[in-house]
């Protein structure tokens, strides 16, 4: 988003940028999950598409909310290598929850006025969240990417 020579970006453009930042993280997570469970080489198959379509916004937000905690609820720690996720996964979980809240405000609440810095912060947060996921130890990343597709009973 470059500054316009005619003044600041329009609210509609700032809102769209914030929404897009969240969707980038959402779809990035689904692709990472499907790559892990189905395989990158099968990206053009119906099975891969099914995996990507199997996780909703609410269930991902609930999982990320739990993943961001140092002590997740009882059903989730049994499926995490050390009982809680690595800090990079926790950071990512927190970012998803926060970005989804920003997306809701940008998409559904006409009252807030957004600034360019709000949109740039959301984009940076989204990029950082995806990088943090990929930097996490493989065992933690694999556990995190398995849980959206196979939530434990009684979990999100």
Secondary structure, DSSP 8 states (H G I E B T S, - for coil): ---BTTBS--HHHHHHHHHHHHHHHHHHHHHHHHHHHT-GGGTTSHHHHHHHHT--HHHHHHHHHHHTSSS--HHHHTTSTTSS--HHHHHHHHHHHHHHHHHHHHHH-SS----HHHHHHHHHHHHHHHHHHHHS-HHHHHHHHHHTTS--TT--
